[in-house]
Amino acid sequence: MNSLVSPAQERTARPVLLDDFVERAKGCLSKASFDYIDACAMDGLTQRSNRRDFDRLAFVPLSMRDVASPDLSTHYFGRSYDVPIGISPMAFHRLAHPDGELATAGAALAAGTPMVVSPMSSRSLEEIAQHAQGARLWLHVYIFRNRDLIRSLIARAEDAGFDAITVGLGCPALGKRPANQRNDFRLPDGIDAANFSKDSLGQELAWKDAELDAAATWSDVEALCRQTSLPVIGKGILNPLDVPFALDAGLSGLMVSNHGGRQLDGAVSSIRALPDIVAAVNGRVPVFLDSGVRRGTDVLKALSLGASAVFVGRPALWALSVDGQKGVSDMLSILTDELRLAMQLVGCANLNDARALAADILCWT
């Protein structure tokens, strides 16, 4: 390391956009690990549409409004959050950094943002909660064929003090990801799914046997909701025809997501699907958005169209690989600062302003 680097050079070296973390991550990770994190389904049509459609949504800014101190706070599930940003569920954070989910959770705690923990985390639910006491942790689960496995994970999350559960919708099978197949990806030695070493009874579990249930229906979601007093959010909804079934099943919130383009290639982008889901929900539960968020302007667009908060996935792992917990904290700070600036330049003093003015400040190009 060059100890003679000037402060000006150091500042220049710091990431200033979320995309900067991507380029640096390429130098921090093996090709196989980078490709695993970056992988998309098939030809990447949906992954590209997530970005393309954010870019096709343009602002029509308002002038001369008092935006000296924009209020970024949002409210859902009986709690207030200073910023409307969270971290999406992603497997095996230790691929990016030895501290793995402990570092990501530490950054989320410092920012006061929720972090959704994957069932395939490389640190256990208990480790994460103990390390980042007070963090607003959510557990992500799928409808596994082994229903006892779901019950065990939810019980452990409750005991560890998690705030909410998310359940994957639209995931009856794993999408085809050519990059992983070409690399014949295998987890490096020493990295595994930490939650599957033993269950609450001390019995050995094999995470590779955690099969998705392609026969699952809304009745299975309803059964899951009955298993916990925590809010359950359905992650992966894209079609407004599903909204009545989701609400009847007892879901407390919905997350519009195409899983970052990792499942069905050719699926509609999340930002395109968002307005129709918000209209169908009609205020009955909070709606969130995941997939494709890379800029503060993206966050403002989603919030204006009715999202209570947005969640970011890959950028958190890129940042984690670059500088551990500090990298994730920097990533969240960049996104938050960009959101604040976007609100000022568009003319929105708070998020309620943005939602009320959506028809006047946004247009598709």
C-alpha positions as CSV (number, residue, x, y, z in Angstrom):
1,M,0.0,0.0,0.0
2,N,1.3,3.4,-0.9
3,S,1.5,5.5,2.3
4,L,2.3,8.6,0.3
5,V,-1.1,8.9,-1.4
6,S,-2.4,12.5,-1.0
7,P,-5.8,13.3,0.6
8,A,-6.9,14.5,-2.9
9,Q,-5.9,11.3,-4.5
10,E,-7.6,9.3,-1.8
11,R,-10.8,11.2,-2.3
12,T,-10.6,10.6,-6.0
13,A,-10.2,6.9,-5.4
14,R,-13.4,6.6,-3.4
15,P,-16.5,5.3,-5.2
16,V,-18.9,8.1,-6.0
17,L,-21.5,6.0,-7.9
18,L,-22.9,2.5,-7.1
19,D,-21.5,1.4,-10.5
20,D,-18.0,2.3,-9.2
21,F,-18.3,-0.6,-6.7
22,V,-19.0,-3.0,-9.6
23,E,-15.7,-2.2,-11.4
24,R,-13.7,-2.5,-8.2
25,A,-15.4,-5.7,-7.2
26,K,-14.0,-7.3,-10.4
27,G,-10.6,-6.8,-9.0
28,C,-11.5,-8.2,-5.5
29,L,-13.3,-11.4,-6.5
30,S,-12.5,-14.5,-8.4
31,K,-14.2,-14.6,-11.8
32,A,-16.5,-17.5,-10.6
33,S,-17.6,-15.6,-7.5
34,F,-18.1,-12.3,-9.4
35,D,-20.2,-14.2,-12.0
36,Y,-22.2,-16.0,-9.3
37,I,-23.2,-12.7,-7.8
38,D,-23.8,-11.0,-11.1
39,A,-25.5,-14.0,-12.8
40,C,-28.9,-13.4,-14.5
41,A,-31.3,-15.8,-16.1
42,M,-30.8,-16.8,-19.7
43,D,-30.0,-13.9,-22.0
44,G,-30.3,-11.2,-19.4
45,L,-33.4,-9.6,-21.0
46,T,-35.1,-8.9,-17.6
47,Q,-31.9,-7.7,-16.0
48,R,-31.4,-5.2,-18.7
49,S,-35.1,-4.1,-18.7
50,N,-34.8,-3.3,-15.0
51,R,-32.3,-0.6,-15.9
52,R,-33.7,0.4,-19.2
53,D,-37.2,1.1,-17.8
54,F,-35.8,3.1,-14.9
55,D,-34.0,5.2,-17.5
56,R,-37.2,5.6,-19.6
57,L,-39.0,7.1,-16.7
58,A,-38.2,10.8,-16.8
59,F,-38.7,13.7,-14.3
60,V,-40.6,16.9,-15.1
61,P,-39.2,18.9,-12.2
62,L,-41.0,21.7,-10.3
63,S,-39.3,25.0,-9.6
64,M,-39.0,27.4,-6.6
65,R,-40.2,25.1,-3.9
66,D,-38.8,25.1,-0.4
67,V,-36.5,22.0,-0.4
68,A,-33.8,23.2,1.9
69,S,-34.2,20.1,4.2
70,P,-35.9,17.2,2.4
71,D,-37.5,14.7,4.7
72,L,-36.5,11.2,3.6
73,S,-38.4,9.3,6.3
74,T,-40.9,6.6,5.7
75,H,-43.3,4.5,7.8
76,Y,-44.5,1.0,7.7
77,F,-45.4,-1.9,10.1
78,G,-45.7,0.6,12.9
79,R,-42.2,1.9,12.6
80,S,-40.5,5.0,11.2
81,Y,-37.4,4.7,9.1
82,D,-35.0,7.7,8.4
83,V,-34.4,6.5,4.9
84,P,-36.6,4.4,2.5
85,I,-33.8,2.0,1.5
86,G,-33.1,-1.6,2.6
87,I,-30.9,-4.6,1.6
88,S,-32.4,-7.4,-0.4
89,P,-31.8,-11.1,0.5
90,M,-28.7,-12.6,-1.2
91,A,-27.0,-15.8,-0.5
92,F,-23.4,-16.4,0.8
93,H,-22.1,-12.9,1.6
94,R,-18.8,-14.6,2.6
95,L,-18.1,-15.0,-1.1
96,A,-17.6,-11.2,-1.1
97,H,-15.8,-10.7,2.3
98,P,-14.7,-13.0,5.1
99,D,-17.1,-11.2,7.6
100,G,-20.0,-11.9,5.3
101,E,-23.4,-11.1,6.6
102,L,-22.0,-9.8,9.9
103,A,-20.5,-6.8,8.0
104,T,-23.6,-6.2,5.9
105,A,-25.8,-6.3,9.0
106,G,-23.4,-3.9,10.8
107,A,-23.8,-1.4,8.0
108,A,-27.6,-1.8,8.0
109,L,-27.7,-1.2,11.7
110,A,-25.6,1.9,11.4
111,A,-27.9,3.3,8.7
112,G,-31.1,2.3,10.4
113,T,-32.2,0.3,7.4
114,P,-33.7,-3.2,7.2
115,M,-31.6,-6.1,6.0
116,V,-33.3,-9.2,4.6
117,V,-31.3,-12.3,5.4
118,S,-31.3,-15.2,2.9
119,P,-31.9,-18.7,4.2
120,M,-28.7,-19.5,2.4
121,S,-26.7,-17.0,4.4
122,S,-23.1,-17.9,5.1
123,R,-23.4,-16.7,8.7
124,S,-26.2,-18.2,10.9
125,L,-29.3,-16.2,11.8
126,E,-28.2,-16.2,15.4
127,E,-24.7,-15.0,14.6
128,I,-26.0,-12.1,12.6
129,A,-28.6,-11.0,15.2
130,Q,-26.0,-11.3,18.0
131,H,-23.4,-9.3,16.1
132,A,-25.7,-6.5,15.0
133,Q,-28.0,-6.2,18.1
134,G,-30.8,-3.7,17.3
135,A,-30.6,-4.2,13.6
136,R,-33.9,-4.4,11.8
137,L,-33.5,-7.9,10.4
138,W,-36.0,-9.7,8.2
139,L,-35.8,-13.4,7.2
140,H,-36.4,-14.5,3.7
141,V,-37.8,-18.0,3.1
142,Y,-39.2,-20.0,0.2
143,I,-42.0,-22.5,0.1
144,F,-39.7,-25.6,0.5
145,R,-41.1,-29.0,0.0
146,N,-39.9,-29.7,3.6
147,R,-42.4,-27.6,5.5
148,D,-40.7,-28.4,8.8
149,L,-37.6,-26.6,7.5
150,I,-39.7,-23.4,7.0
151,R,-41.2,-23.7,10.5
152,S,-37.7,-24.2,12.0
153,L,-36.2,-21.2,10.2
154,I,-39.1,-18.9,11.2
155,A,-39.0,-20.0,14.8
156,R,-35.2,-19.3,14.9
157,A,-35.8,-15.9,13.4
158,E,-38.4,-15.1,16.0
159,D,-36.2,-16.3,18.8
160,A,-33.3,-14.2,17.5
161,G,-35.4,-11.0,17.4
162,F,-36.0,-10.6,13.7
163,D,-38.7,-8.0,12.7
164,A,-40.4,-9.6,9.7
165,I,-40.5,-12.5,7.3
166,T,-40.4,-12.3,3.5
167,V,-41.6,-15.3,1.4
168,G,-40.5,-15.8,-2.2
169,L,-43.4,-15.7,-4.7
170,G,-43.0,-16.7,-8.3
171,C,-40.2,-19.2,-7.4
172,P,-41.5,-22.7,-8.1
173,A,-38.1,-23.5,-9.6
174,L,-34.7,-21.9,-9.9
175,G,-34.0,-19.9,-13.1
176,K,-31.4,-21.0,-15.6
177,R,-28.2,-19.0,-15.1
178,P,-25.8,-19.8,-17.9
179,A,-22.8,-18.1,-16.3
180,N,-22.9,-20.4,-13.2
181,Q,-23.3,-23.4,-15.5
182,R,-20.4,-22.5,-17.7
183,N,-18.2,-21.9,-14.6
184,D,-19.4,-25.1,-13.0
185,F,-19.7,-23.0,-9.9
186,R,-18.9,-24.6,-6.6
187,L,-18.7,-22.8,-3.2
188,P,-15.1,-22.4,-2.1
189,D,-13.9,-24.4,0.9
190,G,-15.0,-23.0,4.2
191,I,-18.1,-21.3,2.8
192,D,-21.5,-23.0,3.2
193,A,-25.1,-22.3,4.2
194,A,-24.6,-21.7,7.9
195,N,-28.3,-22.1,8.8
196,F,-28.4,-25.7,7.6
197,S,-25.6,-27.3,9.7
198,K,-28.1,-28.2,12.5
199,D,-31.7,-27.4,13.1
200,S,-33.2,-26.3,16.4
201,L,-33.3,-29.9,17.6
202,G,-29.6,-30.4,16.8
203,Q,-30.4,-32.6,13.8
204,E,-28.2,-32.4,10.7
205,L,-29.7,-30.7,7.7
206,A,-28.6,-30.8,4.1
207,W,-29.2,-27.4,2.5
208,K,-29.0,-28.9,-1.0
209,D,-32.1,-30.9,-0.1
210,A,-34.0,-27.6,0.6
211,E,-36.0,-28.1,-2.6
212,L,-38.5,-25.6,-3.9
213,D,-42.1,-26.9,-4.0
214,A,-43.4,-26.4,-7.6
215,A,-46.9,-27.5,-6.4
216,A,-47.2,-24.8,-3.8
217,T,-50.3,-22.6,-3.9
218,W,-51.7,-19.6,-2.0
219,S,-53.0,-21.9,0.6
220,D,-49.4,-22.7,1.5
221,V,-48.6,-19.0,1.8
222,E,-51.7,-18.7,4.1
223,A,-50.4,-21.5,6.2
224,L,-47.0,-19.8,6.5
225,C,-48.6,-16.5,7.6
226,R,-50.5,-18.4,10.4
227,Q,-47.2,-19.7,11.7
228,T,-45.9,-16.4,12.9
229,S,-47.0,-13.2,14.5
230,L,-44.4,-11.3,12.5
231,P,-45.4,-9.4,9.4
232,V,-45.0,-11.5,6.3
233,I,-44.1,-9.8,3.0
234,G,-44.6,-11.5,-0.3
235,K,-41.5,-10.9,-2.5
236,G,-41.8,-11.4,-6.2
237,I,-45.3,-10.2,-7.1
238,L,-45.6,-8.7,-10.6
239,N,-49.1,-9.3,-11.8
240,P,-52.0,-7.3,-10.2
241,L,-54.3,-10.4,-10.6
242,D,-52.3,-12.0,-7.8
243,V,-53.0,-9.1,-5.3
244,P,-56.4,-10.3,-4.0
245,F,-55.0,-13.8,-3.4
246,A,-52.0,-12.4,-1.7
247,L,-54.0,-10.3,0.7
248,D,-56.5,-13.0,1.4
249,A,-53.6,-15.3,2.3
250,G,-52.7,-12.8,5.1
251,L,-49.6,-11.2,3.7
252,S,-48.8,-7.9,5.5
253,G,-46.9,-6.4,2.6
254,L,-45.9,-7.0,-1.0
255,M,-42.5,-6.5,-2.7
256,V,-42.6,-5.9,-6.4
257,S,-39.6,-7.9,-7.7
258,N,-38.4,-10.0,-10.6
259,H,-35.6,-11.2,-8.3
260,G,-33.0,-9.1,-10.1
261,G,-33.6,-10.9,-13.4
262,R,-32.3,-14.2,-12.0
263,Q,-35.5,-16.2,-12.4
264,L,-37.8,-15.8,-15.5
265,D,-36.0,-14.0,-18.4
266,G,-38.4,-11.9,-20.2
267,A,-40.4,-10.9,-17.1
268,V,-41.6,-7.3,-16.8
269,S,-39.3,-4.9,-15.0
270,S,-40.2,-4.1,-11.4
271,I,-40.6,-0.4,-12.0
272,R,-43.0,-1.1,-14.9
273,A,-45.1,-3.5,-12.7
274,L,-45.1,-1.2,-9.6
275,P,-47.9,1.2,-10.5
276,D,-50.4,-1.6,-11.3
277,I,-49.6,-3.4,-8.0
278,V,-49.9,-0.2,-6.0
279,A,-53.3,0.5,-7.6
280,A,-54.5,-3.0,-6.9
281,V,-53.4,-2.9,-3.3
282,N,-55.1,0.5,-2.8
283,G,-53.3,1.3,0.4
284,R,-54.3,-1.9,2.3
285,V,-50.6,-2.9,2.9
286,P,-47.2,-1.4,2.2
287,V,-45.7,-2.0,-1.2
288,F,-41.9,-2.3,-1.7
289,L,-39.7,-2.5,-4.8
290,D,-36.6,-4.6,-5.5
291,S,-34.6,-5.1,-8.7
292,G,-32.5,-2.7,-10.7
293,V,-32.1,0.2,-8.2
294,R,-28.7,1.8,-8.8
295,R,-29.2,5.5,-8.3
296,G,-31.0,7.9,-5.9
297,T,-33.2,9.0,-8.8
298,D,-34.3,5.4,-9.1
299,V,-35.3,5.4,-5.5
300,L,-37.3,8.6,-5.9
301,K,-39.1,7.3,-9.0
302,A,-40.2,4.1,-7.1
303,L,-41.3,6.1,-4.1
304,S,-43.2,8.5,-6.2
305,L,-45.1,5.6,-7.8
306,G,-46.2,4.4,-4.4
307,A,-43.4,2.2,-2.9
308,S,-42.9,2.6,0.8
309,A,-39.2,1.7,0.4
310,V,-36.8,0.1,-2.1
311,F,-34.4,-2.7,-1.5
312,V,-31.0,-3.2,-3.2
313,G,-29.2,-6.5,-3.8
314,R,-26.1,-6.8,-5.9
315,P,-24.7,-3.3,-5.0
316,A,-24.5,-4.4,-1.4
317,L,-22.3,-7.4,-2.3
318,W,-20.1,-5.3,-4.7
319,A,-19.5,-2.8,-1.9
320,L,-18.9,-5.5,0.7
321,S,-16.2,-7.1,-1.5
322,V,-14.5,-3.7,-1.9
323,D,-14.3,-2.6,1.7
324,G,-16.3,-4.8,4.0
325,Q,-18.8,-3.1,6.4
326,K,-17.4,0.3,5.5
327,G,-18.0,-0.4,1.8
328,V,-21.7,-1.2,2.4
329,S,-22.1,1.9,4.6
330,D,-20.6,4.0,1.8
331,M,-22.9,2.4,-0.7
332,L,-26.0,3.2,1.5
333,S,-24.7,6.8,2.1
334,I,-24.2,7.4,-1.7
335,L,-27.7,6.2,-2.5
336,T,-29.2,8.3,0.4
337,D,-27.3,11.4,-0.6
338,E,-28.4,11.0,-4.2
339,L,-32.0,10.6,-3.1
340,R,-31.8,13.8,-1.1
341,L,-30.4,15.7,-4.0
342,A,-32.9,14.2,-6.4
343,M,-35.8,15.4,-4.2
344,Q,-34.3,18.9,-4.1
345,L,-33.8,19.1,-7.9
346,V,-37.3,17.6,-8.6
347,G,-39.0,19.9,-6.1
348,C,-40.2,17.4,-3.4
349,A,-39.9,18.4,0.2
350,N,-40.9,14.9,1.5
351,L,-42.1,11.5,0.2
352,N,-45.8,12.4,0.5
353,D,-45.1,15.3,-1.8
354,A,-43.5,13.0,-4.3
355,R,-46.4,10.5,-4.2
356,A,-49.1,13.3,-4.5
357,L,-47.3,14.9,-7.4
358,A,-46.3,11.7,-9.2
359,A,-48.6,12.3,-12.2
360,D,-47.1,15.8,-12.6
361,I,-43.4,15.1,-12.1
362,L,-43.0,11.7,-13.9
363,C,-43.5,10.7,-17.5
364,W,-42.5,7.7,-19.6
365,T,-40.3,8.5,-22.6
